[in-house]
Amino acid sequence: GGGGGTSTESKLKGTAGMVERKTYQVAQRFQQLAERCLFTLRVEVQMHCFFHLAAMAKADYALKDESLQPEAFVVELNKDLTGIEDAICKYLDEEKVRYVFSGLDQLMCSIMIRTLPLIAHRRITRDGVLQITRNLYALQQNLTNIVKSSGSCFDRARSYFELINMSLEDQEQFRHENPKKFSQTEYEAITKAYRANNAADM
């Protein structure tokens, strides 16, 4: 009779072990699903940046007056990002919200810097450069409100667009002193934008 008890006991242990393994597998699956959902949210937020900032390629920066406001596409993007944050912070802790918005500062600056070669053949006046830097300030301020910090890439992007207002000699000197700060294509776009401005003034 004693052997039967031991057999039942081992069966119960075996069943308990199997339940534990299954529970662990289900928990693992939910964990993976949660991580995938977070990653998908992060990509979704990045897509919003690409969508709205694409409007910069069609914008007119041959401005004759200083604008005190960011452009409409920047206002829309900021509204979008704030709306997403309001929606997800009800369900996610601060660390996860920060993950969803992480790297957006670098992405925004990169999109805007890489747009210049597409528009460098058109005139970008001093007020046009001011408009672009105002856009960058607005994006930085909004992102800082969401993630409580923002990277130095906004300063880098502003310094890039401000190069357009420099003389060719000063641009060359800056490039000589900061050869790795921007790519060759990015530096060439600055020179092209400067020449487009000065050709229009002739």
C-alpha positions in Angstrom: 0.0 0.0 0.0 2.9 2.4 0.8 4.3 2.2 -2.7 1.0 3.4 -4.1 1.2 6.5 -1.9 4.6 7.3 -3.1 3.5 6.9 -6.7 0.5 9.3 -6.2 2.8 11.8 -4.5 5.3 11.7 -7.4 2.4 12.1 -9.9 1.2 15.1 -8.0 4.7 16.6 -7.9 4.9 15.9 -11.7 1.6 17.6 -12.3 2.6 20.6 -10.1 5.9 20.9 -12.0 4.0 20.8 -15.3 1.5 23.5 -14.2 4.5 25.6 -13.0 6.2 25.2 -16.4 3.0 26.0 -18.3 2.4 29.1 -16.1 6.0 30.2 -16.6 5.6 29.7 -20.4 2.4 31.7 -20.5 4.0 34.5 -18.4 6.9 34.5 -20.8 4.6 34.8 -23.7 2.7 37.7 -22.1 6.0 39.4 -21.3 7.1 39.0 -25.0 3.7 40.4 -26.2 4.0 43.4 -23.8 7.5 44.1 -25.1 6.3 43.8 -28.7 3.4 46.2 -28.0 5.8 48.7 -26.4 8.1 48.5 -29.4 5.2 48.9 -31.8 4.1 52.0 -29.9 7.6 53.4 -30.2 7.7 52.8 -34.0 4.2 54.4 -34.3 5.5 57.6 -32.5 8.5 57.7 -34.8 6.2 57.4 -37.9 4.3 60.4 -36.7 7.6 62.4 -36.8 8.4 61.3 -40.3 4.8 62.1 -41.5 4.7 65.6 -40.1 8.3 66.7 -40.6 8.1 65.6 -44.3 6.2 68.9 -44.8 9.4 70.8 -44.3 10.6 69.7 -47.8 7.6 71.7 -49.3 7.8 74.7 -47.0 8.8 78.2 -48.2 11.7 79.7 -46.2 12.3 82.8 -48.5 10.7 84.8 -45.7 10.8 88.6 -45.5 9.5 88.9 -41.9 10.4 87.2 -38.7 7.7 84.7 -37.6 7.0 84.4 -33.9 5.3 81.0 -34.2 6.5 77.5 -35.2 5.1 76.2 -38.5 1.7 74.4 -38.6 3.3 71.0 -39.2 5.4 71.4 -36.0 2.3 72.5 -34.0 0.4 69.4 -35.4 3.3 67.1 -34.5 3.5 68.5 -31.0 -0.2 68.1 -30.5 0.0 64.5 -31.8 2.8 63.6 -29.4 1.1 65.2 -26.4 -2.1 63.3 -27.3 -0.2 60.0 -27.5 1.4 60.7 -24.1 -1.9 61.5 -22.5 -3.4 58.3 -23.8 -0.6 55.9 -22.8 0.4 57.4 -19.4 -2.9 56.1 -18.0 -1.7 52.6 -18.6 2.1 52.7 -18.6 4.6 53.7 -15.9 7.0 56.6 -16.4 9.9 54.4 -17.4 7.8 52.7 -20.2 6.5 56.1 -21.4 10.1 57.3 -21.6 11.0 54.3 -23.6 8.3 55.0 -26.2 9.5 58.5 -26.7 13.3 57.8 -26.4 15.5 58.8 -29.3 12.8 61.1 -30.7 15.0 64.2 -30.2 17.8 62.6 -32.4 15.2 61.4 -35.0 13.6 64.9 -35.3 16.9 66.7 -35.7 18.2 64.1 -38.2 15.0 64.4 -40.3 15.3 68.2 -40.4 19.0 68.3 -41.1 18.6 65.7 -43.9 15.8 67.8 -45.4 18.2 70.7 -46.2 19.9 69.0 -49.2 16.3 68.7 -50.7 15.6 72.4 -50.3 19.1 74.0 -50.5 18.5 75.1 -54.2 15.6 77.3 -53.0 16.1 80.6 -51.2 16.4 80.4 -47.4 16.6 84.0 -46.0 17.7 85.0 -42.5 14.1 85.0 -41.4 13.7 81.6 -43.0 16.6 80.3 -40.8 14.9 81.9 -37.8 11.7 80.0 -38.7 13.6 76.7 -38.8 15.3 77.4 -35.4 11.9 78.4 -33.9 10.5 75.1 -35.1 13.4 73.3 -33.4 12.8 75.2 -30.1 9.1 74.3 -30.2 9.9 70.6 -30.8 12.5 70.6 -28.0 10.2 72.3 -25.5 7.3 69.9 -26.1 9.6 66.8 -25.9 11.1 68.1 -22.7 7.6 68.4 -21.2 7.0 64.7 -22.1 10.3 63.0 -21.2 11.5 65.7 -18.8 14.8 66.0 -20.7 16.0 66.4 -24.3 19.4 65.8 -25.9 22.0 68.3 -27.1 21.1 67.4 -30.7 18.7 70.3 -30.8 21.6 72.7 -30.2 23.5 70.8 -32.9 20.7 71.2 -35.4 20.2 74.9 -34.6 24.0 75.5 -35.1 23.7 73.6 -38.4 21.0 75.8 -39.9 22.6 79.0 -38.5 25.6 78.2 -40.7 23.5 79.3 -43.7 23.8 82.9 -42.5 27.6 82.8 -42.3 29.9 83.9 -45.1 31.6 81.2 -47.2 34.9 82.0 -45.4 33.3 81.5 -42.0 31.6 78.3 -43.2 34.9 77.0 -44.4 36.6 77.8 -41.1 33.8 76.2 -39.1 34.1 73.1 -41.3 37.9 73.0 -40.9 37.5 73.2 -37.1 34.5 70.7 -36.9 35.2 68.2 -39.8 33.2 65.4 -38.1 30.3 67.5 -36.7 28.3 67.2 -40.0 28.7 64.9 -43.0 30.1 66.1 -46.3 26.6 66.1 -47.9 25.3 68.2 -45.0 28.2 70.7 -45.3 27.7 70.9 -49.1 24.0 71.6 -48.6 24.9 74.6 -46.4 27.1 76.0 -49.1 24.4 75.4 -51.8 21.8 77.2 -49.6 24.2 80.2 -49.1 24.8 80.4 -52.9 21.1 80.2 -53.7 20.5 83.1 -51.3 23.2 85.3 -52.7 22.3 84.5 -56.4 18.8 85.8 -55.6 20.3 89.0 -54.1 22.3 89.8 -57.3 
